[in-house]
Amino acid sequence: MTDCLFVSDLHGRMDRYRKLFAVVAGERPRALFVGGDILPHVPGKPRDFLGEYLLPELARLRADLGEEAPRVFLVLGNDDGRADEERLLEAEAAGILSYAHGRAAAFGTWSVYGYAFTPPSPFLLKDWERYDVSRYVDPGCISPEEGSYSVPVAPEKARYATISEDLGRLAGSADLSRAVFLFHAPPYRTALDRAALDGRMIDHVPVDVHVGSIAIRRFIESRQPLLTLHGHVHESARLTGSWRETIGRTLSLSAAHDGPELAIVRFSLDDPGGATRELH
């Protein structure tokens, strides 16, 4: 059995991280997947959450567990500044974690791919936002060209890059039948992307209550990876009553949660259909 844990959208909440690290120390899974939005929101943000807390705690966990320490696969999310990416790459070089965004990594006989970008949102920070399948932006949302960045971005990237093109390049022609994709965004029009936007109107236009990625959904439909992991839409499981979706042969799971608890998804890559989700 390859036992794995998956969490997402911890947003720098130290109580959730403490619970997570206690579970990891007790269960000693082979892998921990972290699906983005790992850092605190800007208001009240500690001076250096990564350097003062998260990376030292991950290093301590690895030292304490030794050979039983899990492989940690991590991507950032749309609330995380890309300026912190460099230190995650340094942490990877030090053996603390595997930074997954835009890459494929071997994990036993499986492959793990990571992708952090989400479609445009109403929020200003655009480090991890990108046009989805075209240069269309939903009513009330801010385009990648009009937002702000924590790192320099070429104007043509902000203007023309799409999630759809990125995923095509990332996967190439690889066989994905034993691939795990660690996304931040969920696929469009599923139980995983339902937002609390009922009745909302922008300039007399109804707002779509599904805020996931069309490109990610089309990618799953066409390429059929073994398993996809998602976060981003905190309230989706509460509104739909489900944290899992099946698209063809692909199982998609969400660890997003809008309550005070830590949501942990447990699964085995030998039998992902047996996945469970628990609130701590």
N, C-alpha and C positions, 0 to 999 in steps of 0.2 A: 504494500500500500504506500502511495505517495501522499501523505497527509499535508494539506496546505491550509493556511489561514488567509483571509482577505478582509481588509478594512479600507475605508475611504472617508474623505471629508472630516478629518479630525480637527481641522482648523486651529491647531495650536492648543487645544484643550488638554492641559496637563493631566487632569483627572482621567480622561479617556486613554491617554498614552500610558499612564501608570497601570490601568487595568489591562491594557494590551500587553505590556511587557510582563506582567504577572502571569497572564495566560500563556504567553510564549515560553516563559521559564518553566511553567508547570507541564505543558503539553509537548514541548520540544518538537514542533512541526518541522518538516523538511524545507518548507518555503513559507515566506510571508510576503503577500502581495499588498502594496499600498497604492491606492488609486487616486492620489492627488488631493489638492487642497489640504496640505499638511501643515501649513504655517498659520499663525494667528492673523485675524483681520487687523488692518492697520491701526484702528483706534486701540490704544492701550497695549500695542505690540511691544513685547520685551525687546531690549536693545539688540539681542542677537540670539533668537530662539534656536537656530540651527547650531551655532557654536557653543552656546551655553547650556543647552539641554539635549536636543534631539540626537545630534551626532555623538556626543559623549555617552548618552544612554545606550545607543545602538552598539557602540564600541564596547561598553561595559558588558552588555548582554552577550556579545560574541566572546569576550574573554571569559565570562562566567560559564558559558555552556560549552566552550571549546569545540570539539568535533561534532557536538550535537546542536550547535547553533544553526538556525535556519538560513537559507539563502534569502536575502531580502531584495525583492524587485520593487522598484519605486518609480513613479512618475509624479510630476507636479500637476497642478490644476489651475483653472482660470483665476483663482484668488491668490495664487502664489506668484511672486515676482520672479522673472527669469534671471534676474541679477544673482540669485542664489544658486543657479545651475552649476557654476564653476566649482563651488565648494562641494556639491554632490559628486561631481566628477573626481575631485580630489579624494573624497571619502571612498569612492569606488576603487581608486588606485591603492588606497590603504586597506582594501579588503573588507570594508565595513558594510557595503551594500552594492547592489547592481543597479545602476541608473539605466532605466529601460527605454526612455523616450527616443523614438526614431531608430531603434536598433532591434536586432534579433539576437537572442542568446540561447545557447544550448542549456538544457536542464534535464539531465538523464537522457532519455530517448525522446523528450519533448522539446519544442522550441517556444521561447517566450518573446513576444513582441510588445513594445510599449508605444503609446501615442497619447499625448496630453491635450492637444488642441480641441476646443469646443466651437460650435457656431457662435456668431455674434450675439451678445447679450446686452441688456440695458446698462451694464457697468462700464466704467471708463478704462480700467486696466485691460490692455489687449495683448499682453505678452503671450498668452496661451489661447487667443481667440483668432479664428481664421474664417474666411468665407467657406461655406459648406460645399455646395456643388456649383454655385454660380455667384455673381456679385449681388445677389438679392439679400436684403436685410429685413427681418420681420418688423412690423410696426412697433415702435417704442424702443427698438434696439439701436445701438450705436455701432457704426461700421468700423472695421479695423483701421480704416484710413483716418477716422476722426477721434480715435481714442488716444491713450497715453501708454508709454512703454518704459520699463525700467532699464532696458538695454537698447542700443541703436538698432533700428530695423530699416532695411532698404525700402524706399517708397514703392518700388515695383512689387516687393514681397507683400506689403500691406495691401496693395491694390489688386493683385492678381492671384496670389497663392490660394489654393483651395484644399480642404480636407480630402476631397475625392482624389486629387492628383497626388497628394502626399501618401495616401494609403496604397495607391497603385505602385509608387516607387518603393515603399517600405516592404511590401510583400513580394514584389517582382513576380516571378513564375513559380515560386516555391510551392510544394505540396503542403497544405495547411491542415491536413487531417489529424496531426498531432501537435497543433499549435494552440497556444494560449495568447490571447490579446488582452493586454492591460490598458484599458481606455480610461479617460476621465469622463467623457461624454457618453450617454446612453444612445442606443439606436432610436430613430424617430418612430412615433406612433406605436409604442409598446407600453407594457405595464411599468417600464423603468424610466419613462421620460415625462410622466404626467405631472404638471405643475399646478399650483393652486391659483389659477388665473381665470376661473369661471366668471363669466359675465363682464370681464374687463374689455374696455373699448379704448382704442387710440384713434383720434380723428374720425370717429364714427365707424371704425373698422374693428371687428371682433378680433381679439388676440387669441392665437392658437394656444390651447392648453398643453399641447405636446411640444416640448422644447429641445428634443434630442436632435441627433445628426442624421439627415437623410443619407449623406455619404457613408456613414458607418453602417446604417441599415442595408444599403445597397451592397456594400462590401461584404457583409455577413451573408447576405442572400446569394451572392455570386461566388464567393470563395469558400464558404462553409468551414471556418476553423472549428476545432474541437470545442473550444470554450472561449467566451469573452467575458471580461470583468468590467464593471461600470460603477460610477458614482454620480456626483454633480447635482442631481435633482433630489434634494433631501426628503421631500414629502411624498415622493412617488409611491413607496410601499404603503404608506398610510392611506393614500387616496385610492389606490387600485387594489389593495389587499394582496399584492404579490410582489416579490423581489426577484422573480425569475421569469424568463421568457424563452421559448423555443422557436427558433427561426430555421426551418428546414432541419438539418442534422445538428445545428449549432445550439448549444445551451448558453444563455446569457444570464449573468447574475449581477445583482446590485447590492452594495453594502452601504448605500446612502441612507441616512436616518435623520429625522428632524426632531427627535426627542433628546433628553439629556444623557441618555445611556450611550454606551459603546455598542455598535452593531458589529458582530463578527460572523463572517461566513466561513464555514468549514467545508472542505471538499477534498476528494482524492482524484488525482488525474487518471487513475485506473477506472474510476466510476464516478465521473462528475455529476451524474444524475442523482446521486445520493447526497448531494449538498444539503447542509442545514444552515440556518441563520438563528443567532441567539443574541439577545440584548443583555448587556452586563451593567 
